[in-house]
Amino acid sequence: MGFIKMLIGIPVIAVLLTFAFVNNDLATFSLWPFSIEITVSLSVAVLFFVVLGFVLGSLYAWLSYAPVRASLRRQKKQNKKLSKEQQKLVKEMETLQENLDNLKEVEAQMPKPGFGQRIKNVFSSSKAEPSEKTEK
C-alpha cells in the first residue's frame, strides 16, 4: 500500500511544485467581509492552498473514522475480558483433569472383584431395581 501511495504521490507533488515555481507572478487576495488585502507570490498561494487542502482532508478522514476507532477500543476491551475468562477456565480444566487422573490412580490401586463377586453384583442390582420402583 505504501508503494502505491508513493507511486501516485511523487508525480503529483512534482507537478504541483513545478506549477507553483513557474508561476512567480504576484497575486492579490482580498478578504471580502473585511477590508484586508494580501499580496503574495502565486507560487506561495498555490502551495498554501494545497497544504490547507491536505490538512483539511486529513482532519475529515480522521473524524470520519472515529466510530471505527471507538469500535476497535470496545473490541480490545472485550478481547481482554474474554482472554482472562479463558485463562480461568483453562486453570479449572487443568484442576479437573488432575482430579480425574487421581481418581483413575485410586481406582487402579483398588482390588478388582473376582468373577463370582461380579455375578453377585449383577443379580443384586437387578433385585434392587424393583424395590426402588415400589418405594417411589
Backbone as a chain_set.jsonl record, in Angstrom:
{"seq": "MGFIKMLIGIPVIAVLLTFAFVNNDLATFSLWPFSIEITVSLSVAVLFFVVLGFVLGSLYAWLSYAPVRASLRRQKKQNKKLSKEQQKLVKEMETLQENLDNLKEVEAQMPKPGFGQRIKNVFSSSKAEPSEKTEK", "coords": {"N": [[0.825, -1.192, 0.0], [1.96, 1.243, 0.752], [3.807, 1.581, -1.299], [2.192, 2.064, -3.511], [1.024, 4.481, -2.775], [3.282, 6.111, -2.821], [3.922, 5.869, -5.518], [1.858, 7.238, -6.743], [1.817, 9.656, -5.331], [4.359, 10.976, -5.553], [4.656, 11.859, -8.344], [2.448, 13.651, -8.401], [3.141, 15.564, -6.471], [5.459, 16.531, -7.688], [4.408, 17.736, -10.021], [2.783, 19.724, -8.866], [4.7, 21.297, -7.481], [6.275, 22.137, -9.633], [4.381, 23.634, -11.092], [3.841, 25.591, -9.173], [6.313, 26.941, -8.848], [6.881, 27.878, -11.385], [4.977, 29.801, -11.841], [5.48, 32.723, -10.861], [4.277, 35.167, -10.542], [2.757, 38.011, -8.943], [-0.011, 37.887, -6.779], [-3.102, 39.203, -5.688], [-5.05, 38.947, -2.887], [-8.172, 39.47, -1.512], [-9.935, 39.725, 1.471], [-13.236, 39.372, 1.754], [-15.431, 40.164, 3.703], [-13.993, 41.743, 5.345], [-11.747, 44.516, 5.175], [-9.242, 43.705, 4.129], [-6.335, 43.194, 2.298], [-4.191, 40.944, 0.717], [-1.081, 40.526, -0.702], [0.708, 38.241, -2.384], [3.178, 35.954, -3.691], [2.218, 33.965, -6.463], [3.017, 31.327, -6.434], [3.444, 30.814, -3.719], [0.839, 31.099, -2.788], [-0.45, 28.986, -4.137], [0.898, 26.727, -3.064], [0.205, 27.109, -0.375], [-2.614, 26.707, -0.436], [-2.721, 24.07, -1.327], [-1.486, 22.702, 0.802], [-3.276, 23.449, 2.819], [-5.61, 22.178, 1.877], [-4.739, 19.525, 2.077], [-4.401, 19.274, 4.866], [-7.05, 19.77, 5.795], [-8.381, 17.654, 4.516], [-7.138, 15.466, 5.735], [-7.959, 15.873, 8.383], [-10.737, 15.558, 8.075], [-10.828, 12.847, 7.283], [-9.793, 11.636, 9.598], [-11.75, 12.337, 11.482], [-13.965, 11.051, 10.344], [-13.407, 8.382, 10.726], [-13.691, 7.998, 13.412], [-15.87, 6.532, 14.689], [-15.116, 3.921, 13.97], [-12.657, 3.611, 15.247], [-13.526, 3.792, 17.9], [-15.107, 1.508, 18.061], [-13.131, -0.437, 17.713], [-11.678, -0.037, 20.082], [-13.588, -0.889, 21.973], [-13.8, -3.587, 21.21], [-11.199, -4.504, 21.754], [-11.186, -4.229, 24.531], [-13.187, -6.082, 25.184], [-11.975, -8.393, 24.187], [-9.785, -8.646, 25.941], [-11.174, -9.164, 28.306], [-12.44, -11.597, 27.659], [-10.194, -13.154, 27.237], [-9.071, -13.283, 29.813], [-11.139, -14.718, 31.054], [-10.968, -17.094, 29.616], [-8.433, -18.006, 30.412], [-8.96, -18.483, 33.085], [-10.842, -20.549, 32.859], [-9.248, -22.495, 31.653], [-7.426, -23.045, 33.7], [-9.212, -24.13, 35.55], [-10.04, -26.371, 34.11], [-7.633, -27.776, 34.013], [-7.334, -28.391, 36.716], [-9.551, -30.049, 37.077], [-8.796, -32.121, 35.364], [-6.553, -33.074, 36.693], [-7.815, -34.033, 39.012], [-9.339, -36.075, 37.868], [-7.301, -37.752, 36.914], [-6.175, -38.468, 39.385], [-8.342, -39.875, 40.508], [-8.464, -42.019, 38.712], [-6.036, -43.265, 39.288], [-6.489, -44.037, 41.948], [-8.609, -45.823, 41.573], [-7.316, -47.722, 40.035], [-5.583, -48.8, 41.906], [-7.272, -50.066, 43.66], [-8.509, -53.293, 44.666], [-9.555, -55.594, 42.182], [-12.808, -56.931, 41.649], [-13.57, -60.403, 41.782], [-14.739, -63.033, 39.504], [-16.976, -64.279, 40.596], [-17.883, -62.384, 42.447], [-18.642, -60.365, 40.7], [-20.82, -61.521, 39.423], [-22.579, -61.753, 41.588], [-22.981, -59.032, 42.052], [-24.331, -58.295, 39.727], [-26.767, -59.708, 39.944], [-27.675, -58.748, 42.396], [-28.06, -56.05, 41.865], [-30.132, -56.16, 40.031], [-32.219, -57.063, 41.612], [-32.503, -54.941, 43.331], [-33.558, -52.913, 41.828], [-36.427, -53.346, 41.339], [-37.389, -52.962, 43.941], [-36.768, -50.338, 44.396], [-38.463, -49.154, 42.59], [-40.955, -49.705, 43.648], [-40.856, -48.29, 45.994], [-40.978, -45.68, 45.189]], "CA": [[0.0, 0.0, 0.0], [2.856, 2.39, 0.797], [4.42, 1.736, -2.612], [1.197, 2.67, -4.402], [0.91, 5.886, -2.386], [4.463, 6.811, -3.341], [3.839, 5.862, -6.97], [0.912, 8.289, -7.131], [2.119, 10.907, -4.638], [5.564, 11.664, -6.031], [4.37, 12.664, -9.552], [1.522, 14.751, -8.087], [3.927, 16.591, -5.792], [6.358, 17.123, -8.69], [3.607, 18.619, -10.874], [2.377, 20.889, -8.07], [5.867, 22.145, -7.241], [6.642, 22.754, -10.91], [3.373, 24.66, -11.377], [3.974, 26.685, -8.215], [7.534, 27.714, -9.033], [6.862, 28.516, -12.707], [4.082, 30.956, -11.725], [6.02, 33.618, -9.836], [3.596, 36.462, -10.567], [2.125, 38.414, -7.69], [-1.47, 37.781, -6.755], [-3.695, 39.95, -4.576], [-6.236, 38.303, -2.321], [-8.883, 40.348, -0.569], [-10.897, 39.004, 2.315], [-14.411, 40.157, 1.444], [-16.156, 40.943, 4.72], [-13.026, 42.661, 5.962], [-11.044, 45.298, 4.154], [-7.857, 43.265, 4.177], [-5.817, 42.692, 1.035], [-2.899, 40.29, 0.881], [-0.393, 40.337, -1.975], [1.764, 37.238, -2.248], [3.543, 35.274, -4.923], [1.238, 32.941, -6.823], [3.54, 30.017, -6.016], [3.181, 30.684, -2.281], [-0.602, 30.901, -2.638], [-0.782, 27.622, -4.579], [1.386, 25.781, -2.055], [-0.604, 27.268, 0.829], [-3.921, 26.07, -0.604], [-2.52, 22.622, -1.406], [-1.254, 22.241, 2.172], [-4.55, 23.607, 3.529], [-6.486, 21.084, 1.434], [-4.238, 18.278, 2.655], [-4.706, 19.265, 6.302], [-8.496, 19.621, 5.954], [-8.734, 16.284, 4.121], [-6.678, 14.558, 6.786], [-8.851, 16.066, 9.52], [-12.014, 14.928, 7.734], [-10.648, 11.389, 7.33], [-9.613, 11.254, 10.995], [-13.057, 12.433, 12.142], [-14.919, 10.077, 9.801], [-13.077, 7.055, 11.248], [-13.842, 7.977, 14.864], [-16.671, 5.386, 15.139], [-14.356, 2.683, 13.776], [-11.674, 3.541, 16.336], [-14.26, 3.502, 19.139], [-15.478, 0.087, 17.997], [-11.909, -1.219, 17.958], [-11.364, 0.033, 21.518], [-14.537, -1.779, 22.665], [-13.437, -4.967, 20.907], [-9.985, -4.822, 22.5], [-11.57, -4.403, 25.931], [-13.914, -7.355, 25.276], [-10.996, -9.467, 23.979], [-9.048, -8.814, 27.192], [-12.086, -9.798, 29.265], [-12.613, -12.993, 27.255], [-8.914, -13.824, 27.441], [-8.991, -13.587, 31.243], [-12.095, -15.786, 31.335], [-10.423, -18.322, 29.037], [-7.349, -18.459, 31.277], [-9.61, -19.019, 34.288], [-11.437, -21.846, 32.511], [-8.15, -23.433, 31.399], [-6.945, -23.472, 35.015], [-10.245, -25.008, 36.123], [-9.982, -27.631, 33.378], [-6.427, -28.485, 34.463], [-7.65, -28.923, 38.041], [-10.461, -31.189, 36.886], [-8.016, -33.201, 34.753], [-5.743, -33.646, 37.776], [-8.728, -34.821, 39.845], [-9.677, -37.287, 37.119], [-6.122, -38.616, 36.944], [-6.074, -39.015, 40.749], [-9.39, -40.89, 40.67], [-8.07, -43.204, 37.941], [-4.978, -43.939, 40.046], [-7.112, -44.688, 43.112], [-9.379, -46.969, 41.077], [-6.36, -48.738, 39.586], [-4.99, -49.408, 43.094], [-8.283, -50.875, 44.355], [-8.551, -54.668, 44.158], [-10.66, -55.835, 41.256], [-13.645, -58.053, 42.114], [-13.473, -61.636, 41.004], [-15.876, -63.376, 38.658], [-18.125, -64.572, 41.467], [-18.373, -61.124, 43.005], [-19.318, -59.652, 39.607], [-22.123, -62.157, 39.229], [-23.419, -61.328, 42.717], [-23.338, -57.625, 41.839], [-25.33, -58.226, 38.649], [-28.062, -60.157, 40.454], [-28.123, -57.888, 43.493], [-28.539, -54.784, 41.302], [-31.426, -56.395, 39.381], [-33.225, -57.17, 42.673], [-32.661, -53.636, 43.961], [-34.34, -52.04, 40.974], [-37.869, -53.4, 41.591], [-37.733, -52.415, 45.238], [-36.721, -48.894, 44.25], [-39.665, -48.726, 41.848], [-42.11, -49.786, 44.537], [-40.751, -47.263, 47.008], [-41.36, -44.388, 44.586]], "C": [[0.868, 1.254, 0.0], [3.502, 2.659, -0.549], [3.464, 2.424, -3.577], [1.022, 4.149, -4.068], [2.087, 6.687, -2.929], [4.402, 6.919, -4.866], [2.905, 6.956, -7.476], [1.339, 9.64, -6.561], [3.297, 11.668, -5.194], [5.301, 12.428, -7.326], [3.425, 13.834, -9.279], [2.277, 15.891, -7.415], [4.862, 17.295, -6.783], [5.603, 18.101, -9.583], [3.206, 19.873, -10.107], [3.552, 21.839, -7.824], [6.313, 22.854, -8.522], [5.676, 23.882, -11.248], [3.561, 25.863, -10.459], [5.201, 27.538, -8.507], [7.618, 28.37, -10.412], [6.017, 29.791, -12.642], [4.547, 31.849, -10.573], [5.361, 34.987, -9.829], [2.99, 36.754, -9.201], [0.612, 38.309, -7.833], [-1.978, 38.511, -5.522], [-4.971, 39.239, -4.16], [-6.87, 39.281, -1.343], [-9.9, 39.503, 0.19], [-12.162, 39.853, 2.353], [-15.058, 40.866, 2.64], [-15.244, 41.953, 5.414], [-12.331, 43.436, 4.843], [-9.549, 44.988, 4.211], [-7.475, 42.731, 2.806], [-4.423, 42.133, 1.277], [-2.308, 40.09, -0.511], [0.769, 39.388, -1.73], [2.083, 36.673, -3.623], [2.527, 34.177, -5.2], [1.716, 31.557, -6.394], [3.302, 29.781, -4.529], [1.704, 30.403, -2.045], [-1.004, 29.476, -3.028], [-0.337, 26.603, -3.54], [0.583, 25.874, -0.764], [-1.936, 26.537, 0.702], [-3.814, 24.548, -0.745], [-2.321, 22.049, -0.009], [-2.538, 22.349, 3.0], [-5.523, 22.491, 3.158], [-6.057, 19.747, 2.014], [-4.603, 18.174, 4.135], [-6.2, 19.066, 6.543], [-8.962, 18.215, 5.57], [-8.314, 15.265, 5.162], [-7.57, 14.649, 8.024], [-10.203, 15.405, 9.271], [-11.906, 13.399, 7.813], [-10.525, 10.911, 8.768], [-10.949, 11.285, 11.729], [-14.036, 11.383, 11.627], [-14.632, 8.662, 10.299], [-13.164, 6.976, 12.77], [-14.723, 6.814, 15.331], [-15.926, 4.056, 15.002], [-13.334, 2.516, 14.898], [-12.352, 3.222, 17.66], [-14.661, 2.033, 19.187], [-14.266, -0.804, 18.261], [-11.52, -1.195, 19.432], [-12.286, -0.879, 22.313], [-14.175, -3.239, 22.434], [-12.172, -5.385, 21.645], [-10.309, -5.076, 23.964], [-12.287, -5.743, 26.121], [-12.955, -8.529, 25.088], [-10.18, -9.707, 25.244], [-9.898, -9.539, 28.219], [-12.244, -11.282, 28.939], [-11.326, -13.791, 27.437], [-8.73, -14.193, 28.904], [-9.924, -14.738, 31.607], [-11.584, -17.127, 30.799], [-9.308, -18.87, 29.913], [-7.912, -19.082, 32.558], [-10.187, -20.404, 34.008], [-10.363, -22.894, 32.233], [-7.595, -23.945, 32.723], [-7.926, -24.436, 35.668], [-10.221, -26.372, 35.437], [-8.761, -28.447, 33.804], [-6.65, -29.103, 35.831], [-8.551, -30.145, 37.929], [-9.722, -32.383, 36.28], [-7.138, -33.875, 35.81], [-6.605, -34.509, 38.684], [-9.091, -36.13, 39.159], [-8.512, -38.263, 37.122], [-5.948, -39.251, 38.326], [-7.106, -40.102, 40.984], [-9.049, -42.166, 39.905], [-6.98, -43.975, 38.667], [-5.551, -44.68, 41.236], [-7.879, -45.921, 42.674], [-8.453, -48.094, 40.631], [-5.744, -49.467, 40.775], [-5.98, -50.28, 43.859], [-8.275, -52.295, 43.786], [-9.777, -54.879, 43.275], [-11.478, -57.025, 41.764], [-13.478, -59.263, 41.192], [-14.749, -61.896, 40.225], [-17.125, -63.615, 39.504], [-18.716, -63.3, 42.043], [-19.112, -60.324, 41.933], [-20.716, -60.223, 39.377], [-23.07, -61.748, 40.353], [-23.885, -59.894, 42.518], [-24.4, -57.476, 40.76], [-26.699, -58.61, 39.184], [-28.563, -59.272, 41.587], [-28.623, -56.545, 42.945], [-29.877, -54.981, 40.609], [-32.52, -56.542, 40.421], [-33.489, -55.812, 43.302], [-33.543, -52.727, 43.117], [-35.838, -52.154, 41.239], [-38.236, -52.795, 42.945], [-37.673, -50.895, 45.185], [-37.969, -48.383, 43.539], [-40.872, -48.733, 42.772], [-42.054, -48.701, 45.605], [-41.176, -45.911, 46.46], [-42.825, -44.334, 44.456]], "O": [[0.544, 2.227, -0.681], [3.728, 3.813, -0.914], [3.878, 3.271, -4.369], [0.887, 4.978, -4.967], [1.917, 7.797, -3.434], [4.786, 7.941, -5.436], [3.148, 7.535, -8.535], [1.232, 10.66, -7.242], [3.244, 12.893, -5.299], [5.702, 13.589, -7.407], [3.588, 14.903, -9.868], [2.074, 17.057, -7.756], [5.035, 18.512, -6.72], [6.108, 19.186, -9.872], [3.283, 20.976, -10.649], [3.403, 23.055, -7.949], [6.682, 24.028, -8.495], [6.102, 24.966, -11.646], [3.458, 27.009, -10.895], [5.122, 28.763, -8.415], [8.364, 29.334, -10.582], [6.323, 30.764, -13.331], [4.057, 31.734, -9.45], [5.856, 35.893, -9.159], [2.744, 35.845, -8.408], [0.046, 38.61, -8.883], [-1.371, 38.451, -4.453], [-5.851, 38.97, -4.979], [-6.205, 39.841, -0.471], [-10.617, 38.685, -0.386], [-12.157, 40.943, 2.927], [-15.22, 42.085, 2.589], [-15.724, 42.919, 6.007], [-12.349, 43.015, 3.686], [-8.712, 45.884, 4.325], [-8.194, 41.921, 2.22], [-3.591, 42.749, 1.942], [-2.968, 39.546, -1.397], [1.69, 39.69, -0.971], [1.35, 36.888, -4.588], [2.032, 33.533, -4.275], [0.905, 30.706, -6.029], [2.99, 28.661, -4.124], [1.35, 29.573, -1.208], [-1.798, 28.837, -2.337], [-1.105, 25.714, -3.173], [0.306, 24.858, -0.125], [-2.347, 25.827, 1.621], [-4.716, 23.821, -0.328], [-2.915, 21.027, 0.334], [-2.852, 21.455, 3.786], [-6.184, 21.925, 4.029], [-6.894, 18.93, 2.397], [-5.055, 17.128, 4.602], [-6.583, 18.276, 7.405], [-9.838, 17.65, 6.224], [-9.043, 14.313, 5.441], [-7.898, 13.634, 8.638], [-10.752, 14.761, 10.165], [-12.795, 12.74, 8.351], [-11.096, 9.88, 9.123], [-11.256, 10.379, 12.504], [-14.853, 10.876, 12.395], [-15.531, 7.821, 10.295], [-12.747, 5.977, 13.356], [-14.357, 6.15, 16.301], [-16.092, 3.165, 15.836], [-13.163, 1.421, 15.435], [-11.811, 2.461, 18.462], [-14.565, 1.391, 20.233], [-14.375, -1.813, 18.957], [-11.082, -2.209, 19.976], [-11.835, -1.57, 23.227], [-14.235, -4.045, 23.363], [-12.086, -6.518, 22.118], [-9.784, -6.009, 24.573], [-12.033, -6.455, 27.093], [-13.1, -9.554, 25.755], [-9.909, -10.858, 25.589], [-9.412, -10.425, 28.922], [-12.189, -12.126, 29.833], [-11.372, -14.978, 27.758], [-8.281, -15.298, 29.211], [-9.552, -15.627, 32.373], [-11.744, -18.163, 31.443], [-9.24, -20.078, 30.137], [-7.396, -20.086, 33.048], [-10.041, -21.32, 34.817], [-10.556, -24.068, 32.55], [-7.322, -25.137, 32.862], [-7.525, -25.434, 36.266], [-10.363, -27.404, 36.092], [-8.844, -29.668, 33.94], [-6.203, -30.222, 36.084], [-8.337, -31.152, 38.605], [-9.992, -33.528, 36.643], [-6.997, -35.098, 35.82], [-6.188, -35.594, 39.087], [-9.144, -37.178, 39.803], [-8.706, -39.464, 37.311], [-5.612, -40.431, 38.431], [-6.801, -41.133, 41.583], [-9.31, -43.269, 40.386], [-6.991, -45.206, 38.668], [-5.16, -45.813, 41.515], [-7.808, -46.959, 43.332], [-8.758, -49.271, 40.82], [-5.411, -50.646, 40.659], [-5.567, -51.147, 44.63], [-8.066, -52.491, 42.589], [-10.876, -54.412, 43.577], [-10.917, -58.007, 42.25], [-13.274, -59.131, 39.985], [-15.701, -61.116, 40.266], [-18.216, -63.18, 39.135], [-19.937, -63.162, 42.114], [-20.111, -59.671, 42.234], [-21.673, -59.479, 39.162], [-24.233, -61.433, 40.102], [-25.043, -59.57, 42.781], [-25.277, -56.619, 40.869], [-27.686, -57.924, 38.915], [-29.77, -59.07, 41.718], [-29.538, -55.96, 43.526], [-30.693, -54.059, 40.593], [-33.664, -56.179, 40.146], [-34.602, -55.559, 43.765], [-34.213, -51.849, 43.661], [-36.489, -51.117, 41.359], [-39.292, -52.177, 43.076], [-38.452, -50.227, 45.864], [-38.471, -47.304, 43.852], [-41.725, -47.85, 42.681], [-43.095, -48.24, 46.072], [-41.689, -45.079, 47.209], [-43.365, -43.338, 43.973]]}, "num_chains": 1, "name": "protein.A"}
